[in-house]
Structure formats: C-alpha cells, structure tokens
Amino acid sequence: AQPVRHALMGAIRGWQPQTLSAPRPGDRQTLVTRGPGGFAARSPFFQGDLGGLDAASAACALIADLSEGFLANRPGCMALHCGAFRFAGDLILLTGPMRAGKSTLIGRLTAEADVTVFCDDVLPLTADMQAVALGIAPRLRLPLPKGTTSAFRRHVAATPGPRDRRYAYLAAPNVAPHGTQARPGTLIVLDRRDIGPATLHRMDPDQAMHHLLAQNMGDLGSADQAFAKTRDMAAAMTCLRLVYAELEDAVALLRRAFAPDAPPETNVPLAGPLADPLHAPDRRSVPVHPDRVLRQSPGIVLRRMGSGAFLWTPSDPVVWHLNPVGHAVWTLLEIPGSATDLADTLAEVFADVSRDRLTRDIAALMGDLLEEGFVTG
C-alpha cells in the first residue's frame, strides 16, 4: 500500500528497494496486508500477527525486520544494542540499562549539525570490527520527556519521519546512509540520575566487556568466540561512564569532550571509576541453604580481565561476568565449602558487613552459580 511505502521510505536512508512481481524462492517474507481495521503484519521474526496498525506502525514492523534480516543473513556477525554517533573520526557508542535515555540522547544529537548518527538501536559490526550503519532513522517515544527544551521540540517537528501517537522517527539529514562504516573508538555507558551535573568517569575494562556482552544481539557462536571478540573490542576502545540528570547537560558535556570545535581549555577531566553498579541484575534462582556444601563443576572456563572475571561452559554460549567478590567466592569453591564456611573466610575482608548479611549474599550467589551449572553438590 502506498501509505506504508511512503512511511517506510521516510525512515530509511541509502536503501534501494526493488518492486518484484512475486517473491523469490527462499526469501524471508514479511507480509503487510490492509483490512477494514487497518494494516496487519506477519513476520518470520515474531510469533502471531500484528493487527490494527496505521501506516507508521506497519512501516515500523518492516523497519524492525530490516535489522533482523540483516543479522540473520550474516551468521557470526556481532551486533550491539546501542546508539552510535560521531563528530569526526571514530564512532562513539552509547549503551546502558533500560530507561537510561539512550534513544532520547541520540535523537537530541540529530539536532547537532556536525554530528553523524549511525543508529539508536542496532549496530552491526563486521569481522574486523567495523561498525555498519543500517540507515534507519532514530525513533523517539512520545510524548517527549518533561523538561525537553522548546528548541528540541521544534527540531522534532521539523524532521517529519513516520510517526503515530506513541513514536516518531526523526528523518534528519545527518543520519548515516545504509552501509556507511566507521571504527568504534569510545564506549559510553549511560547512568541517568535524578539530580546532579553531567560527568564522565573511566570504566574498568571488565565492566565495559560486561556491557558489551550484555548488549550483543548477534550470534557469536561459542562463548570462547564471544569472549575473544568483546575482550578485543573493549581493549581497543576508550571506555567511559556518563552520569547525568539533564539531557542538555549531557549533550553539552559530549560536545566539550569530543567535538572538534571544543576549545582546548575546555577539555573534560575524567573522574575515576565508580564502584556502584548501574543496576541490580534480576535474580532467577533461589539462595542455597547456608550449610549446603558445593564445589566448582568440572570443565568450567575462567578468564580474568581487569579486576573481574568471566565464566562459561564450553557447550553453552552464555558468558557470566563476576565482580571481584564473585571471583573470590568462585576461587574459594575450588575446595568444597558452604556459604557459612566462605563467610568465615571472607569476614576479615568485609569487616564492615555483618556476618548474617555476608552469609546471605554468598548463599544467593551460590544459588545463581548452581542454577547455571557452574557449581555442583
């Protein structure tokens, strides 16, 4: 339908779609049909049909499949769930936990004339770690956050990509066309707070690698390959943590740190790494009994990086990141022991933590390790 085609072309750059009389044998097919209640979409990448769609939402379903299809046709291709942009030179990647403001910050950066935006969601990487722009316009959730400046609202109104009541694509001229490549040079993990100035902090390589692993959307094959690729990528980039509360403060700080027109005297000093985690991981398992004795399972692969470590089993592509405390617990379990035993051993190291709290925390970690098969009874 022409409305869907028009909406689709308003949100992609550098693609050259062809009109075929019939699908080619073996092609994946995303089917969009029009009915009395709106458009419906059927895709090989999701279960069931999406119905009652307007033209913008139907185009959104197609755009999501462009990313999925690109990766599906390239086994072993690493792809990060992140935003990416550059002023000049190497690419700057933005990632972080949910609701850290990644999409809003990328959308705001499209208002900077000297910025080239690669993506706000999916960034594929070639075998030699070149990032590839998919040529998909950033998408903002509506309504815009409170405190958004009138200048940014005018910019959103002036970049009329497809939009509905919930989302708006920003068809800005500085979105990189499909196929544009650049080398990632900086990884920034977003840490949005309620109050406080925007600051940049150095990030330990193991923490950066943890985020790269967590945000990977591609099929890297084995855990060994995933570890090697993310280790090499983290080592090749400057890894930072951006703490911020206000959108405009964050943009101003990024300009002072990376824009070529920033005066030398405004170079941003980098603070030291922050010890507090960005978010607490969801715990799926239950703590073991404090007196239950466990030991390391045979055949587990351990790799150290910085102050942390990574665990995996050769048959499982999932890689686990251990902070220094988790690494200490894992090392102690080379000899069979219980949470109570380990708490006795670590009590001197954590003198400011009560014995009961230390035992509970270790029992919870041992429950996670048992659930994943890293330890056994």
Buried (B, 14 or more C-beta within 10 A) or exposed (E): EEBBBEBBBBBBBBBEEEEEEEEEEEEEEBEBEBEEEBBBBBBEBBEEEBEEBBBBBBBBBBBBBBBBBBBBEBEEBBBBBBBBBBBEEBBBBBBBBEEBBBBBBBBBBBBBEEBBBBBBBBBBBEEEBEBBBBBBBBBBEEEBEEEBBEEBEEBBEEBEBBBBEEBBBBBBEBBBEBEBBBBBBBBBBBBBEEEEEBBBBBBBBBBBBBBBBBBBBBBBEBBBBBBEBBBEBBEBBBBBBBBBBBBBBBBBBBBBBBBEEBEEEEEBEBEEBBEEEBEEEEEEBEBBEBEBBBEBBEEBEBBEBBEBBBBBBEEEBEBBBBBEBBBBBBEBBEEEBBBBBBBBEBBEEBEEBEEEEBBBBBBBBBBBBBBBEBBEE
